[in-house]
Amino acid sequence: MAAPSLLNWRRVSSFTGPVPRARHGHRAVAIRELMIIFGGGNEGIADELHVYNTVTNQWFLPAVRGDIPPGCAAHGFVCDGTRILVFGGMVEYGRYSNELYELQASRWLWKKVKPHPPSSGLPPCPRLGHSFSLYGNKCYLFGGLANESEDSNNNVPRYLNDFYELELQHGSGVVGWSIPATKGTVPSPRESHTAVIYCKKDSGSPKMYVFGGMCGSRLDDLWQLDLETMSWSKPETKGTVPLPRSLHTASVIGNKMYIFGGWVPHKGENIETSPHDCEWRCTSSFSYLNLDTTEWTTLVSDSQEDKKNSRPRPRAGHCAVAIGTRLYFWSGRDGYKKALNSQVCCKDLWYLDTEKPPAPSQVQLIKATTNSFHVKWDEVPTVEGYLLQLNTDLPYQATSSDSSAAPNMQGVRMDPHRQGSNSIVPNSINDTTHSAKTEHAAMKGTSVKNKLDLKASADSNAILHSSLATNSSNHNSCVVDMIRKTEGPHTSANIGVLSSCLDLRTVIPETSVSSTVSSAQTMVTQQTIKTESSSTNGAVVKDETSLTTFSTKSEVDETCALPATKISRVEAHAAAMPFSKETPSNPLATMKAGERQWCDVGIFKNNTALVSQFYLLPKGKQSISKIGNADVPDYSLLKKQDLIPGTGYRFRVAAINGCGIGPFSKISEFKTCIPGFPGAPSAVRISKNVEGIHLSWEPPTSPSGNILEYSAYLAIRTAQIQDNPSQLVFMRIYCGLKTSCIVTAGQLANAHIDYTSRPAIVFRISAKNEKGYGPATQVRWLQAT
């Protein structure tokens, strides 16, 4: 964590949409990049649900329906996936609730739920200011404040220290309350405390940590409950314990519990008298507890109150949400005007990056041309930009390159597609690794600034889940996933649509081979898509996707009809020259530092870039400018170099936030196109018919001449695949000018079912022009399970 003087607070000022009115006693949770706020009050209790998109800086009011709960304050509010649970709180002055509501954020649907009461004892009484914490399929309720009087106008407060466990059903609904038998001394009764749950990564049981609160006076004690043994204890802590407080927030990021704000004793106060007579005030002090070492660290002390508006002003009853490694704080009260008998509430939204961002995924290729790449990588939440770098084995020269200067490929010509219909191609591994990804989105609703639900187009029983990247180089093959069984319908709300976009991760094969004699290379990127069963109209929930990269490359003429001896030769070549892209023991590591110098492509706000040039850094003369706490070159002083056709480039990317530049991703390697080869076929469709299936595609968008023929291949079962599932073997099932073919039931009976992710049958399709075959499009046809 940065030193206190280096904390880089940011106030959000440029947002759009209906901003909620300032308040206190509200609660907030996060669903991916969305901050969802409910309840609270200031001149009346609020009953609206507000959503803030931290990526688009947009507030919106989703169109909720169902059993909409009344407005409440100081309630319990937890999030389990895309459902939110609300328990208790104050519904009007002196009247508290013990009702439980569930919100399905995928449909913005509220539902009142009625848990079974405990087998022995009473269910929780109405209360406010309790803690309500989620771990696994259980919520844990502790403490709060009840009203002993039946007359809501005659408030008789009773502080609670009871403890309940609420078991949840998977996806929706609850089972019921139980009262666990606990060991050890129970914390004293309290309200407006905080409770978080943390479990060490590699060992230990989950533990709930209760801090502070109010029981007539403010508290600064820390309690720990082991959720496996149900044993209470008071851990010994090191460092400076934060002042006694209530109405503060506690947020866990990594192994740290961050405490911000709240009501604390007044400065210089003499507390020798009864603590009930003390004066209290709001604070903006900020500390964290290392939950592994139980050591407190003060980041902003109570004596460091801000005079320059460079961080949030003192407040209590605010909300805090952790999104990634970033903390967001919104609203709260900062005082009480006795003359007006009203609270003074803050209207501001702040965030703080607590550590440098993690490494992004590997750079993925969307499109390659002779002198450019369109690349992409997975978004990292809550970052301000990305630094993209490349290097190449070619000597750097600050001159523009001519596309006619593309190097000629020397060696034996080959056509791996020209054999009979029963030819097979072993899928060996080579030195180029490429990924391809495009996005497929359908707009729902009126919230145009939110990313939107992915809705695939269906053809008979097949759904195309990802469109193809076109115009790839002849070294880069694109992949499509298709599913056999149509999934459930996607529903949408009319406001604030949740986004669902492809989230790709690339896994590089452990070995690959560099071949010096080759004139045709086929790069295959295998893409597997897992789409969640419910759409998430209004809150961002991304599909989880994985990518596994394979490649084929051979030095022989007739790779489609290789006899066993030649297959062995190709595999032996691959084994003899291991090339690991995940360890520094590859050939690049033996180069001199100057030869492997990483050059900046630039800093990009979004997770995509069109790369045609890069910057050359003069040795020992780097002009530095500041981005947050990160040092980056002044690009206006640097020379540029163009990309060269037919050349391999290695890419890596790092994310940037308020703490600086994070670690770089693993390395990806792509080649610019050699002019003249056709692009990959696109828009692949699969539909069932009486003979088997109908496979169709569109011609390449960049044919580079006349298309002479297409070849389609099917991955088949062999003993070789059983021994090595990643070593696919393909049989050609079609060769001709038509852009469609029939795959018979007999051919499908021999198909290999690929289980690298979801079960799928794998096809490849490629086009040939006068110069030869271009990249193959690989299609994974997902099978119903």
C-alpha positions in Angstrom: 0.0 0.0 0.0 1.2 3.5 -0.7 2.5 5.6 2.1 -0.1 8.0 3.6 1.4 11.0 1.8 1.1 9.2 -1.5 -2.6 8.2 -1.3 -4.1 9.2 -4.6 -7.7 10.0 -3.8 -9.9 10.9 -6.9 -13.2 12.7 -6.8 -15.6 11.7 -9.5 -17.0 14.8 -11.1 -18.0 14.0 -14.7 -20.9 11.6 -14.5 -24.2 11.4 -16.2 -27.7 10.1 -15.4 -30.0 10.8 -12.4 -27.8 11.3 -9.4 -29.4 10.1 -6.1 -30.0 12.7 -3.4 -27.5 12.9 -0.6 -28.2 10.7 2.3 -26.9 8.6 5.2 -27.7 5.2 6.5 -27.8 3.7 3.0 -26.0 0.5 1.9 -24.2 -0.5 -1.2 -22.9 -3.6 -2.9 -21.0 -4.3 -6.1 -21.8 -6.5 -9.0 -18.8 -6.5 -11.3 -18.3 -2.8 -12.2 -21.7 -1.7 -10.9 -22.2 -0.1 -7.5 -25.8 -0.7 -6.4 -27.2 1.6 -3.6 -30.4 1.1 -1.7 -32.2 3.0 1.2 -30.9 5.6 3.6 -32.4 8.9 4.3 -32.3 12.6 4.7 -35.6 14.3 5.2 -37.4 11.0 4.7 -36.3 7.5 4.0 -35.4 6.7 0.3 -36.9 3.7 -1.4 -35.3 3.9 -4.8 -32.6 1.5 -6.1 -29.7 3.5 -7.7 -27.0 2.0 -9.8 -23.6 3.6 -10.7 -21.5 2.2 -13.5 -17.9 2.8 -12.6 -16.7 2.2 -16.1 -19.1 4.6 -17.9 -19.5 7.0 -15.0 -23.2 6.8 -15.4 -26.0 6.7 -12.7 -29.2 5.0 -13.6 -32.5 3.9 -12.0 -33.4 0.4 -13.1 -37.0 -0.4 -13.7 -37.6 -2.7 -10.7 -40.7 -4.9 -10.3 -42.2 -7.5 -8.0 -42.5 -7.2 -4.2 -40.7 -3.9 -4.0 -39.6 -3.3 -0.3 -40.4 -0.1 1.5 -37.5 2.3 1.9 -35.3 1.5 4.9 -32.1 2.8 6.5 -29.3 1.1 8.6 -30.4 -2.3 7.1 -28.5 -5.4 6.1 -27.5 -5.5 2.4 -25.4 -8.3 0.9 -24.8 -9.6 -2.6 -24.5 -13.2 -3.7 -23.6 -13.4 -7.4 -26.4 -11.4 -9.1 -28.9 -11.6 -6.2 -29.1 -9.1 -3.4 -30.6 -9.7 0.0 -32.0 -6.9 2.2 -32.8 -7.5 5.9 -34.3 -5.3 8.6 -33.6 -1.6 9.0 -35.6 1.4 10.0 -38.7 1.9 7.8 -39.9 5.0 9.7 -38.9 6.8 12.8 -39.1 4.4 15.8 -40.4 1.5 13.6 -37.9 -1.2 12.6 -38.2 -4.2 10.3 -37.2 -7.9 10.4 -38.4 -8.6 6.9 -36.2 -10.2 4.2 -36.3 -9.3 0.5 -34.4 -10.7 -2.4 -33.5 -8.8 -5.6 -32.6 -10.7 -8.7 -30.4 -8.1 -10.4 -30.5 -10.1 -13.7 -34.1 -9.1 -14.0 -34.4 -6.3 -11.4 -37.1 -8.5 -9.8 -37.9 -8.0 -6.1 -39.3 -10.9 -4.0 -40.3 -11.0 -0.4 -38.9 -14.2 1.1 -40.0 -15.9 4.4 -37.3 -18.1 6.0 -38.2 -20.9 8.3 -37.8 -19.9 12.0 -35.1 -21.5 14.0 -35.8 -25.0 15.3 -35.4 -23.7 18.8 -35.8 -20.0 19.7 -37.4 -17.1 18.0 -36.5 -15.5 14.7 -34.6 -12.2 14.7 -36.6 -9.3 16.1 -37.0 -6.1 14.2 -33.8 -4.0 14.3 -31.5 -1.5 12.7 -27.7 -1.0 12.7 -27.0 -4.7 12.6 -24.3 -6.4 10.6 -25.3 -8.9 7.9 -22.4 -10.7 6.3 -22.3 -13.4 3.5 -19.9 -16.3 3.2 -20.7 -19.3 1.0 -24.4 -20.1 1.1 -24.9 -18.5 4.5 -25.5 -15.0 5.9 -24.5 -14.1 9.4 -26.5 -11.6 11.4 -25.1 -10.0 14.5 -26.3 -7.3 16.9 -28.2 -4.1 16.2 -30.7 -1.9 17.9 -34.3 -2.8 18.8 -37.1 -0.7 20.1 -38.6 -2.1 23.3 -41.7 0.0 23.1 -44.7 -1.0 21.0 -45.3 2.7 20.4 -43.0 3.8 17.6 -43.2 7.4 18.9 -41.9 6.3 22.3 -38.5 4.8 21.4 -36.9 2.6 24.1 -33.6 1.4 22.7 -32.2 -2.0 23.4 -28.8 -2.9 22.1 -28.4 -6.5 20.8 -25.6 -9.1 20.6 -27.6 -12.0 19.3 -26.2 -14.1 16.5 -28.1 -15.8 13.7 -27.2 -17.9 10.6 -29.4 -17.7 7.5 -29.0 -20.6 5.0 -29.6 -19.7 1.3 -30.9 -21.8 -1.5 -28.8 -21.9 -4.6 -29.6 -19.1 -7.0 -32.8 -17.9 -5.4 -34.7 -18.3 -2.1 -33.7 -19.1 1.4 -34.0 -22.2 3.7 -34.3 -20.7 7.2 -32.8 -19.1 10.3 -30.7 -21.0 12.9 -29.1 -20.0 16.1 -25.6 -21.5 16.2 -24.2 -22.4 19.6 -21.0 -20.4 20.0 -18.1 -20.8 22.4 -16.1 -18.1 24.2 -17.1 -14.7 25.4 -19.6 -13.0 23.1 -19.0 -9.3 22.1 -21.0 -6.8 24.1 -24.3 -5.6 22.6 -23.9 -2.9 19.9 -25.2 -1.3 16.8 -23.7 0.6 13.8 -20.6 -1.6 14.0 -19.0 -3.4 11.0 -18.5 -7.1 10.4 -16.4 -8.7 7.5 -15.6 -12.3 6.7 -12.1 -13.3 5.6 -10.4 -16.6 4.9 -6.7 -17.1 4.4 -5.9 -18.3 0.9 -4.1 -21.5 1.6 -5.0 -22.4 5.2 -7.4 -21.7 8.0 -11.1 -21.4 8.4 -13.3 -18.4 7.5 -13.4 -15.8 10.3 -15.8 -13.0 10.9 -14.3 -9.8 12.3 -16.5 -7.3 14.2 -15.1 -3.8 14.9 -16.4 -0.8 16.8 -20.0 0.2 17.1 -22.2 2.0 19.6 -23.7 0.9 22.9 -24.4 4.3 24.5 -20.7 5.1 23.8 -18.5 4.3 20.8 -16.3 1.2 20.8 -12.9 0.4 19.4 -12.8 -3.3 20.2 -12.0 -6.1 17.6 -13.7 -9.5 17.8 -13.1 -12.6 15.8 -15.5 -15.5 15.2 -14.2 -18.7 13.7 -17.1 -19.8 11.5 -16.1 -23.5 11.6 -15.7 -23.9 15.4 -18.1 -21.0 16.2 -15.6 -19.7 18.8 -15.4 -16.0 19.7 -12.1 -14.5 20.6 -10.4 -11.1 20.9 -7.3 -11.2 18.7 -4.2 -9.4 19.9 -3.3 -6.6 17.6 -0.2 -4.5 16.8 0.0 -0.9 15.6 -2.3 2.0 16.4 -5.9 1.0 16.9 -8.3 3.5 15.3 -10.3 5.7 17.6 -13.6 4.4 18.9 -16.2 4.8 16.3 -19.6 3.9 14.9 -21.3 4.4 11.5 -18.0 3.8 9.8 -17.3 1.4 6.9 -15.2 -1.7 6.7 -14.1 -3.2 3.3 -11.9 -6.2 2.6 -9.4 -6.1 -0.3 -6.9 -8.9 -0.4 -5.9 -9.6 3.2 -6.7 -6.0 4.5 -9.8 -4.6 6.2 -10.0 -0.9 5.4 -11.8 1.3 8.0 -12.9 4.7 6.9 -14.9 7.5 8.6 -17.5 7.3 11.3 -18.3 9.1 14.6 -15.3 9.5 16.9 -14.5 11.4 20.1 -13.9 15.1 19.7 -10.3 16.2 19.5 -8.6 17.0 22.8 -11.5 15.6 24.7 -11.1 14.6 28.4 -12.9 11.3 28.7 -12.3 10.9 32.4 -15.9 11.8 32.9 -18.6 9.4 31.8 -18.2 8.5 28.1 -21.9 9.2 27.7 -21.1 12.9 28.2 -18.5 13.0 25.5 -18.9 15.1 22.4 -18.6 13.3 19.1 -17.8 14.3 15.6 -17.3 12.9 12.1 -13.8 11.8 10.9 -12.1 11.1 7.6 -9.4 9.0 9.2 -8.4 5.9 7.3 -6.7 2.7 8.5 -6.4 -0.9 7.6 -6.0 -4.1 9.6 -3.8 -6.8 8.0 -6.0 -9.8 8.7 -3.1 -12.3 8.4 -0.9 -10.5 11.0 -3.6 -8.5 12.9 -1.5 -5.4 12.6 -3.1 -1.9 12.3 -1.7 0.6 9.9 -2.8 4.3 9.8 -3.1 5.7 6.4 -4.8 9.0 7.3 -4.7 9.9 11.0 -7.3 11.9 12.8 -4.9 14.8 13.1 -4.4 14.8 9.3 -7.7 16.4 8.5 -7.7 17.7 5.0 -7.5 21.5 4.3 -7.2 21.3 0.5 -10.2 19.1 -0.5 -7.8 16.5 -1.8 -9.6 13.6 -0.1 -13.1 13.0 1.3 -14.2 15.3 4.1 -15.2 13.8 7.4 -18.4 11.7 7.3 -20.4 9.0 8.9 -23.2 6.8 7.7 -21.7 6.7 4.2 -21.3 3.6 2.0 -18.1 2.0 0.8 -17.7 -0.6 -2.0 -14.7 -2.5 -3.2 -14.5 -3.0 -6.9 -11.3 -4.8 -7.9 -8.6 -3.2 -5.8 -10.4 0.2 -5.8 -12.5 1.6 -3.0 -15.5 3.8 -3.7 -17.1 6.0 -1.1 -20.4 7.9 -1.6 -22.4 10.4 0.5 -22.9 10.2 4.3 -23.5 12.9 6.8 -20.8 15.2 8.1 -22.6 17.0 10.9 -25.8 18.0 12.6 -27.4 21.5 12.5 -29.2 21.9 15.8 -30.7 25.2 14.7 -32.3 23.5 11.7 -32.7 20.1 13.4 -31.4 18.4 10.3 -28.4 16.4 9.1 -25.8 17.8 6.8 -25.1 15.3 4.1 -22.3 15.0 1.6 -23.1 14.7 -2.1 -19.7 13.6 -3.3 -18.3 10.3 -4.8 -14.7 9.4 -4.3 -12.5 6.5 -5.0 -9.0 5.3 -4.0 -6.8 2.7 -5.6 -5.3 0.6 -2.8 -2.6 -1.2 -4.8 -1.3 -1.4 -8.4 -3.6 -3.3 -10.8 -3.0 -7.0 -11.6 -1.5 -8.1 -14.8 -4.1 -8.2 -17.7 -4.7 -11.3 -19.8 -2.4 -12.0 -22.8 -2.8 -9.7 -25.8 -5.2 -11.3 -28.3 -5.3 -10.8 -32.0 -8.5 -9.6 -33.6 -7.1 -8.8 -37.1 -3.7 -8.7 -38.8 -2.8 -7.0 -42.0 0.6 -6.6 -43.8 1.6 -3.7 -41.6 -0.8 -3.5 -38.6 -2.5 -5.5 -35.9 -5.8 -4.9 -34.2 -5.3 -6.4 -30.8 -7.3 -6.7 -27.6 -7.0 -8.0 -24.0 -9.4 -8.6 -21.2 -10.5 -5.6 -19.3 -9.0 -5.1 -15.8 -11.6 -3.5 -13.5 -11.0 0.0 -12.2 -8.0 1.1 -14.2 -7.3 4.4 -15.9 -5.4 3.0 -18.9 -3.1 0.4 -20.3 0.5 0.5 -21.4 1.1 -1.7 -24.5 4.6 -2.8 -25.5 6.2 -4.9 -28.2 9.5 -6.2 -29.3 10.9 -8.0 -32.3 14.1 -9.7 -33.3 14.6 -7.2 -36.2 17.0 -4.3 -35.6 15.1 -1.1 -34.8 15.3 1.7 -37.4 13.3 4.9 -37.1 12.2 4.8 -40.7 8.9 3.9 -42.4 8.9 0.4 -44.0 7.7 -0.3 -47.5 5.2 -3.1 -47.8 6.9 -4.3 -51.0 9.9 -5.1 -48.9 8.3 -8.1 -47.3 10.8 -11.0 -46.9 10.3 -14.0 -49.1 9.6 -17.3 -47.4 12.4 -19.7 -48.5 12.0 -23.5 -48.6 9.8 -26.2 -49.9 6.3 -25.3 -51.1 3.5 -27.2 -49.6 -0.3 -27.5 -49.8 -1.6 -29.1 -46.7 -5.2 -29.2 -48.0 -4.9 -31.1 -51.4 -5.3 -34.7 -50.4 -8.2 -37.2 -50.6 -11.3 -36.9 -48.4 -9.9 -39.3 -45.8 -6.6 -37.5 -45.3 -5.6 -36.6 -41.8 -3.5 -33.8 -40.5 -1.7 -34.0 -37.1 -2.0 -30.9 -35.1 1.6 -30.2 -34.1 2.8 -27.1 -32.3 4.9 -24.2 -33.7 6.4 -21.0 -32.6 3.7 -18.5 -33.5 0.8 -18.1 -31.1 -2.2 -16.0 -32.0 -5.6 -15.3 -30.6 -8.7 -14.0 -32.2 -11.7 -12.5 -30.6 -14.6 -10.4 -31.7 -17.6 -9.2 -29.8 -21.2 -9.9 -30.5 -23.7 -7.6 -28.7 -27.4 -6.8 -28.9 -28.7 -3.6 -27.5 -31.5 -3.8 -25.0 -33.1 -1.0 -23.2 -32.4 2.7 -23.1 -29.1 2.8 -21.1 -26.9 3.4 -24.1 -23.7 4.0 -22.1 -23.8 0.5 -20.5 -22.2 -2.4 -22.3 -25.0 -4.7 -23.4 -26.3 -8.2 -23.3 -24.8 -10.7 -25.6 -27.5 -12.4 -27.5 -26.4 -14.9 -30.1 -28.2 -15.5 -33.4 -29.8 -18.9 -33.8 -29.8 -21.1 -37.0 -32.1 -24.1 -36.4 -30.6 -25.9 -33.3 -27.3 -24.0 -33.5 -26.4 -20.7 -31.9 -23.4 -18.7 -33.1 -21.8 -17.4 -30.0 -18.9 -15.4 -31.5 -18.4 -13.8 -34.9 -15.1 -14.2 -36.7 -12.2 -11.9 -36.9 -11.6 -11.3 -40.5 -8.6 -10.2 -42.6 -6.2 -12.2 -40.4 -2.8 -13.0 -41.8 -2.1 -16.3 -43.3 -0.4 -17.2 -40.0 -3.4 -16.4 -37.8 -6.5 -18.5 -37.7 -9.8 -17.4 -36.3 -12.2 -19.5 -34.2 -15.9 -19.6 -33.6 -17.9 -21.5 -31.0 -21.3 -22.9 -31.8 -23.8 -24.5 -29.5 -26.1 -27.3 -30.3 -28.7 -26.7 -27.8 -30.4 -23.3 -27.5 -30.1 -21.9 -24.0 -32.9 -20.2 -22.1 -34.4 -17.0 -23.3 -32.7 -13.7 -22.5 -34.9 -11.1 -20.8 -34.3 -7.5 -20.6 -35.5 -4.4 -18.6 -36.3 -1.2 -20.4 -33.7 0.8 -18.5 -30.1 0.2 -17.6 -29.2 -3.0 -19.4 -26.6 -5.3 -17.9 -23.8 -6.0 -20.2 -22.5 -9.5 -21.1 -19.5 -9.5 -23.3 -16.9 -12.1 -24.1 -14.2 -12.4 -21.5 -11.2 -14.3 -23.0 -8.2 -15.8 -21.4 -5.4 -17.3 -23.5 -3.4 -20.4 -22.4 -0.2 -20.9 -24.3 0.9 -24.5 -25.1 3.8 -25.6 -23.1 6.0 -26.3 -26.1 6.2 -25.0 -29.6 8.7 -25.4 -32.4 10.6 -23.0 -34.6 10.9 -24.1 -38.2 13.2 -22.3 -40.6 11.8 -24.0 -43.7 8.1 -23.3 -44.2 5.9 -21.5 -46.6 2.5 -22.2 -45.1 1.5 -21.9 -41.5 -1.9 -22.4 -40.0 -2.6 -20.8 -36.7 -5.7 -22.1 -34.9 -7.1 -20.3 -31.9 -9.6 -22.4 -30.0 -12.3 -20.4 -28.2 -14.8 -21.9 -25.7 -17.7 -19.8 -24.5 -19.7 -20.3 -21.3 -22.8 -18.1 -21.2 -24.6 -17.7 -17.9 -28.1 -19.0 -17.9 -29.7 -15.7 -17.0 -29.1 -12.4 -18.7 -28.4 -9.4 -16.4 -30.4 -6.5 -17.7 -28.9 -3.5 -16.2 -25.9 -4.9 -14.2 -22.7 -5.9 -15.8 -22.1 -9.6 -15.7 -19.5 -10.9 -18.2 -19.5 -14.3 -19.7 -16.6 -16.4 -18.6 -14.5 -17.6 -21.6 -11.2 -19.4 -22.0 -8.9 -19.6 -25.0 -6.5 -22.4 -25.8 -4.0 -21.8 -28.7 -2.8 -24.5 -31.0 -0.9 -24.3 -34.3 0.2 -26.4 -37.2 3.4 -26.2 -39.2 5.3 -28.7 -41.2 8.4 -28.8 -43.4 7.0 -31.6 -45.7 5.0 -31.4 -48.9 2.1 -33.7 -48.1 1.0 -33.1 -44.6 -2.6 -34.2 -45.2 -1.5 -37.7 -46.0 1.4 -38.2 -43.8 2.5 -41.8 -43.3 3.3 -42.9 -39.8 7.0 -42.3 -40.2 6.5 -38.7 -41.3 4.1 -38.0 -38.5 6.7 -39.3 -36.1 9.3 -37.0 -37.7 7.1 -33.9 -37.3 6.4 -34.7 -33.6 10.1 -35.4 -33.0 11.0 -32.1 -34.4 8.5 -30.4 -32.0 9.9 -32.3 -29.0 13.5 -31.5 -29.9 13.1 -27.8 -29.8 11.0 -26.9 -26.7 9.9 -23.2 -26.7 8.1 -22.2 -23.5 6.4 -18.8 -23.6 5.6 -18.9 -19.9 9.2 -19.2 -18.6 12.3 -17.1 -19.3 14.1 -20.2 -20.6 13.1 -19.5 -24.2 15.6 -18.4 -26.9 14.7 -14.8 -26.3 16.1 -15.0 -22.8 19.6 -15.7 -24.3 19.6 -12.5 -26.3 21.4 -9.3 -25.2 19.3 -6.8 -23.4 19.5 -4.4 -26.3 18.1 -6.9 -28.7 15.2 -7.7 -26.5 14.4 -4.1 -25.7 10.6 -3.5 -25.1 9.3 -0.5 -27.0 6.1 1.3 -26.1 3.2 1.2 -28.5 1.4 3.7 -26.4 -1.0 4.2 -23.5 -4.6 3.3 -24.3 -7.7 4.2 -22.3 -9.6 1.1 -23.5 -8.6 -2.6 -23.8 -8.1 -2.5 -27.6 -5.5 -1.0 -29.9 -4.7 -0.6 -33.6 -1.0 -1.1 -33.8 0.9 0.1 -36.9 3.9 1.8 -35.3 5.8 1.8 -32.1 8.2 4.2 -30.3 11.9 3.9 -30.1 13.5 4.7 -26.7 17.0 6.3 -27.0 19.4 4.4 -24.7 20.0 6.3 -21.5 17.8 9.3 -22.7 14.3 8.6 -21.6 12.3 11.8 -21.1 9.9 11.0 -18.3 6.4 12.4 -17.6 4.0 11.4 -14.9 0.8 9.4 -15.0 -0.4 9.0 -11.5 2.6 7.5 -9.7 3.8 5.9 -12.9 6.8 7.0 -14.9 6.3 6.9 -18.7 8.2 8.4 -21.5 7.3 11.6 -23.2 6.2 10.2 -26.5 6.3 13.6 -28.3 10.1 13.4 -28.0 10.5 9.9 -29.4 10.9 8.5 -32.9 8.5 6.0 -34.4 8.9 2.8 -36.4 6.4 1.2 -38.7 5.5 -2.5 -38.6 7.0 -4.7 -41.4 5.1 -7.3 -43.4 5.8 -11.0 -42.6 7.5 -10.1 -39.3 6.9 -11.6 -35.9 6.2 -9.3 -32.9 5.9 -10.1 -29.3 3.3 -8.1 -27.2 2.7 -7.5 -23.5 0.4 -5.1 -21.7 0.2 -3.6 -18.2 -2.7 -1.8 -16.5 -2.4 1.7 -14.9 -4.2 3.1 -11.9 -3.7 5.7 -9.3 -0.9 3.6 -7.7 1.1 3.3 -10.9 1.8 0.7 -13.6 1.1 -2.9 -12.6 2.8 -6.0 -13.8 2.9 -7.0 -17.4 0.9 -9.8 -18.9 2.4 -13.0 -20.3 3.8 -12.6 -23.8 1.8 -13.1 -27.0 3.4 -13.3 -30.4 1.8 -12.5 -33.8 3.1 -12.1 -37.4 2.1 -9.4 -39.8 0.6 -10.8 -43.0 2.5 -11.7 -46.1 0.7 -10.0 -49.0 -1.4 -12.1 -51.3 -2.9 -14.9 -49.2 -6.7 -15.0 -48.6 -8.3 -14.2 -45.3 -10.2 -16.7 -43.2 -13.8 -17.7 -44.1 -16.4 -16.0 -41.9 -20.0 -16.2 -40.7 -20.0 -20.0 -40.1 -23.4 -21.5 -39.5 -24.5 -25.1 -38.6 -28.0 -26.5 -38.9 -29.4 -30.0 -38.7 -30.9 -31.9 -41.7 -31.9 -35.5 -42.4 -28.4 -36.4 -43.6 -26.5 -35.0 -40.7 -25.7 -31.3 -40.5 -25.3 -28.5 -43.0 -22.1 -26.5 -42.6 -22.0 -23.1 -44.4 -19.7 -20.0 -44.4 -19.1 -16.7 -46.1 -16.1 -16.0 -48.3 -13.1 -14.1 -46.8 -13.6 -10.4 -46.7 -10.1 -10.1 -48.1 -9.7 -12.8 -50.7 -6.6 -11.2 -52.3 -7.6 -12.5 -55.7 -9.9 -15.3 -56.9 -10.8 -18.1 -54.4 -10.0 -21.3 -56.1 -11.4 -23.7 -53.5 -12.4 -24.2 -49.9 -11.4 -27.1 -47.6 -13.4 -28.2 -44.6 -12.0 -30.6 -41.9 -13.4 -32.5 -39.0 -11.4 -33.5 -35.9 -11.7 -37.3 -35.6 -11.1 -39.8 -32.8 -7.7 -41.5 -32.9 -5.5 -43.3 -30.4 -3.1 -40.3 -30.7 -5.8 -37.9 -29.3 -6.6 -40.3 -26.4 -2.9 -40.2 -25.4 -2.7 -36.4 -25.9 -6.1 -34.7 -26.0 -4.6 -31.4 -27.1 -3.1 -33.0 -30.3 -6.1 -32.9 -32.6 -6.2 -34.9 -35.8 -8.3 -33.7 -38.7 -10.0 -35.5 -41.6 -10.9 -33.5 -44.7 -14.6 -33.7 -45.3 -15.0 -31.3 -48.2 -13.0 -29.7 -51.0 -14.7 -27.4 -53.6 -15.8 -24.0 -54.7 -19.2 -24.0 -52.8 -19.4 -22.2 -49.5 -21.3 -25.0 -47.9 -21.2 -28.8 -47.4 -23.1 -31.7 -45.8 -21.4 -33.5 -42.9 -23.1 -36.9 -42.8 -24.2 -38.8 -39.7 -21.5 -41.4 -40.5 -18.8 -38.8 -40.5 -20.1 -37.2 -37.3 -20.0 -40.7 -35.7 -16.2 -40.6 -36.0 -15.9 -37.1 -34.6 -13.7 -36.4 -31.7 -15.5 -34.7 -28.8 -13.2 -32.0 -27.4 -13.4 -31.6 -23.6 -10.8 -28.9 -23.2 -13.7 -26.8 -21.9 -17.3 -27.5 -22.8 -17.8 -30.6 -25.0 -17.6 -29.7 -28.6 -17.1 -31.1 -32.1 -14.3 -29.2 -33.9 -14.3 -28.1 -37.6 -11.8 -26.1 -39.6 -12.5 -24.2 -42.9 -9.9 -22.4 -45.1 -9.8 -20.7 -48.5 -7.2 -21.0 -51.2 -6.3 -18.5 -53.9 -3.5 -18.4 -56.5 -0.9 -18.0 -53.9 -2.1 -20.8 -51.6 -4.2 -21.5 -48.5 -4.9 -18.7 -46.0 -5.7 -19.1 -42.3 -8.2 -21.6 -41.1 -11.4 -20.7 -39.3 -11.9 -23.2 -36.4 -15.5 -23.8 -35.2 -16.3 -25.5 -31.9 -19.9 -26.8 -32.1 -20.9 -27.1 -28.5 -22.7 -30.3 -27.6 -25.7 -30.6 -25.3 -24.7 -32.3 -22.0 
